[in-house]
């Protein structure tokens, strides 16, 4: 029996699903040089290659072997919409014909890409378009990364400086593929985007928040709170039945302690629902002593929900009340509303 450890490729897999270390292991198993892993990563993540045949500094026999054993699948762009404010929304079709949306948000100093992690969403928040059609499946690491690579390579002005996992789906519900993607995004061999420029959003999956705290990554955590108590959160977020507010806040305090990083809370402002003096007071008490900030998000219209955003005066009265309680608050300016690319408007079907 051969002493050489055989790397078993059970099926033709997208090579972007494979970690750098596993890629080195594979190359050694076929008696190829380990440094070719650096070249492959450089082609995909730095030079914008999408096919093995483009990797001209690899030996021809290795390129052929990679073509035989692995995929490098592309996303198909079905639709691209550009907002009046410069925000661009992409509707991508995956290999199995499922669909996701991805949004690029440029400003004068940064370019933020809002990335999807699932096809649909199983959590059904009652203000968000992403879960209206239900949940189909998780995205693979390769499908997550491919969104970023497509936008990065689409044109020179798409200078991606920040990644936010706030697209379609619940990122922490696809934990393993998400973490694999983040490590490639963060790695100097990959996209080399600093951990502090990567944000993971969650509707409040308490066990996964605790697990994330132990990953040793200096990423940003954003928690969709959207309620000031169990009563108010239950109305909008069914997940609160499983992970109530006190458990969620306790997990965030543990995250603070383990990582020394602040938590960002997202809070949607809906007229006559979440934007009230009582809610502001409750939030002030709830978040007291927690290293955090809160992003206030005026409701963005979704046709299936009969809600409205509060007036500007009500929004800033709410913000000021929070700040008097010692909670740092900002009002998030909506981007891409005219192409349904703003917070809560992304879908996986069109």
N, C-alpha and C positions, 0 to 999 in steps of 0.2 A: 504494500500500500504506500502510495506517495507520501512523503513527509510534508510536501507543500500543501498548505491549507487552501482548499478550494473555496472560492467565493461563489455562493449559489445565487444566481439570478433567477428567481422563481417565475417572473414574468417580465415583459418588456416595460420597464418603469421609467418615468421621467427622471433624468439624471439630477435635476434640481431638487429632487426629494432626498438625495443622498448627502449626508454631511461630508465635510472635508476629510475627516479621519476615515470614514468608511470608503471614500473615494480612493484615498491612499492605500487602504487595505486591498481594495479591488485591484488596483494597478499592480501591486506587489504579487497578488495571486496569479496574475497572467504574465508575470515576469517582465513587467514594464517598470519604468523608473518612477519613483515617488514624486519627483519634481514636476512630472506632467500634470499632477493635480493642481499645482499652482498655475500652470499655463491654461488649463481648462477653466478654472475659476476666473482668471484674468480675461479670457475671451467672453465668458458669459456676463460677468458683473462690471467689467471696466470697458471692454471694447464693443459691446453690443451684439455679439454673435448670437445667432439663433440656430445654427446648424453646425454639426461636427465638421463638415467639409470646409467650413470657413476657417478652421483652426490650423492654419498652414504651417505653424512651427511644430506641430505634432507629427510623428512618423505616420506615413500613409497607412501602414498596417494597423496602427492603433486607432486611427480615425475610422477605418472600416470596421474594426471590432466594436467600437463604441456605437456605430450606426446599427450594427447587428443586435446589440444587447440592450440598448437604451433608447428612449425617446428624448426629444427636446421639443415638447409640444408648445405651439403658439396659442394665444388667445385670438379669437376673431372679433373684430370691432363691428358690431351691428349698427351702432349709432353713436355719434359724437355731437354734443350740444355745448355751445359756448354762451355763457351768460353775459349780460350787459356789463357785469363787474369783472369779467375776465375769467371767472371760474369755468372749468371745463369738466363735463360729465361724460364718461364713457360707459356704454352698454356693451359688455363682453359676452360672447358665447363660448362656452367651454366645449371640450371634446365630446361630451355626451349630450350636447345641445341645451344643457341648462344655462341659465343666464345670471349675471351679477352686474352691479354698477360700482364704479370707482370714480372718485372726484379729485381733481387737482385744483388747489386754491393758491393762486399766486398773490404775493404782496411785494412791496418794494424791497423788503429785506429777507424774505423767506419764501419757500415753495413747499406747501404742505400737501401730502397725498393721503386721502382718506380711502382706506383699503378694506375690502370685504373679506370675511373669513368663513362664511357659510353660504349655501344656496338657501335663501329664506331664513326664518328664525322661528324657534319653537316657543319663545317666551311671550309673545303676543301682547306687548305693551299697547295700551288702548289710546295711543296718540301717534303711533309709528307705523309707517307704510311697509316696513321691511317684513313684518310678520303676518300681514293680511292674507297672503296666499299659503301660509304655513311653512313647514320646514321640509327640505328635500334631502340635503346631505351636507357633510363637512367639505370644505375645500382641502386639497392636499397642500403640503408645503410648497410644491412647485407651482400650483395655481395661485397661491398667495404671492409668491415672489414674482410670478409672471406679470401680474398687474403692475408691479413697480417697474420692472424692466421695460415693459411696453411703453409706459408713460415717459420713463427716463430717456428712452431711445427715439421717441416719437418726433421730437424737435428740440433744437438746442436751448430754447428759452424755458423748457420744462426742467428747471434746476431744482431738483427735489432735495430739500434740506431737512425736512421733518416728515415722519411717518405717523399717522394716527390710525389705529385699528378701531374705526368707528363707522365702518360701512355696513353692508348687509350682514346680519348674523351676530351672535354673541361670541366674542373672541375666546373667552375662557371655557366655553363649551367645546371648543376645538383645541384643547390645551397643547397636546403633543405637537401637532403640525404648526401651531402658532409659535411655540418656543423654538422649533427647528428653524422656522423662517426668520425669527428675530435674531437668532445667533448668526445666521448668514448675512442678514442686513447689517448687523453690528460689526462683524468680523472685518479686520483690515484686508483679509484675502477676498472678502465679498464686497458689499457695498460701502463698508467703512462709514456708516452713519452712526454718530455717537449715541449711546444708550439713552442719554437724557433728551435726545431729540426723537425718541420713540415712545408713543403713548398707547397703552392698552386700556380700552374702555370695557366696563362690565355692568350688567344690570344688577349685580350683587350676588354672585355665586360664592358664598362664604368659604367653603372648603378650598376652592381654587384661588381665592385671594390669599389665604394662608399658605398655600403651596407656592404661589408666586413670590411671596416674601422670602422664601428660602432659595431662590434661584441665583442669588448673587449678582443680579443685574440692576443697574441704576436707571431703569426705565421709569417712565411716568405712569401712575395709575389714576385713571378717571373712573369714578363710580357714578352711575346714573341713579340719583337719589329720587328726585321728582315727587317727593312727599315729605312732610315734616313729622309724620306719625304713622303708626300702622294703619289707622283709619284712612288717612288721606292717600297713603301709598297703595293700599289694597285696591282703591278705586281705579288706579291707572296701571298698576304693575302686578300681574298675577304671581310673579316670582316671590313677592313679599309674603305670601302664605307659607312658603317653605323656608325662606330666610328673612324673618321679620327684622324691623329696623334696629332693635337693640343688639341682635346678633351681628348685623351688618356693621354697625358702628364699632362694636367690640373688635371685629376682625380688622377694621381700618386702624384702630389704635394699635393692634398687634403689628400691623404692617409698618406703621410709624416707628415703632420700637425696634423692629428687626432691620429696617432699611435706612432709618434716619431720613426718609424721604416724605415730603408732604403728599397728601392725597387731594386730588381735585374732585369736587363733587359737581355733577351736572344737575341743574334744577330747571325744569320747564315751567314757564310762566303762562298759565292759561286763565283767561278772564273768568272770574267767579268760581274758579276751581282750586287753583294752587296759589294765586296771588292775593294774599290777604294779610292784614295786620297780625291775626292769630298765627298764621303759618310762619311769618317772619320771626315772631317771638319763639315759637316752638323750635325752629331751626337754630336760633341763637343758643337755646338751652341744650339742644341735641349735640351741637358741634363744639361746645365750650371746652377749651383745653386741648383740642385736637389740632395737630399740625396740618392745616388744610387751607384751601381756598374754595370758593364756590363760583361756578360759571352760571349765570342766569341766562336762560335761553327763551326769548319770546317765542311762543308757539308759531310754528310754520305750517301753513294750511295743508291738510291731507283731505281729499274729497270724501273719504269714507267716514270722517269724524266731524262732528258738529261742534267744533271749538273755535274760539277766537283768541287772539293775543290781547293782553291788556293795553290800555293807553300808555303813552310814553311817561306821563306823570305817575301812573300807578307803578310802572316798572321801576322808576328811579326812587320812588317812595319806599318800595320794597327793599331795594339795594341799600338805601340809607339806613333803614331800620336794622338790617343785618349788620352793617358796619358799626352802628351804635352798640350792638351786642358783642363786638369784638371779632366778627367774622369778616375776613377779607373777601369782597365780592366784586365781580366784574360782570358787565352785560355783554354777551357775545353778539357781535354784529352779524346778521344773517348774510351768507354768501350763496349765490346761485339760486335764489328763490324762483326766479323767472324760468328756470329750466328744471325745477323740482330737484335741486341738488343740495338743498339746505338740510340741517339736522332734522331727522325724522321723516324725510321725504324719499329716501332711497328705497328701491324695490328690486326684486329679482325677476319680475315678469313685466312685460310692456305690451 
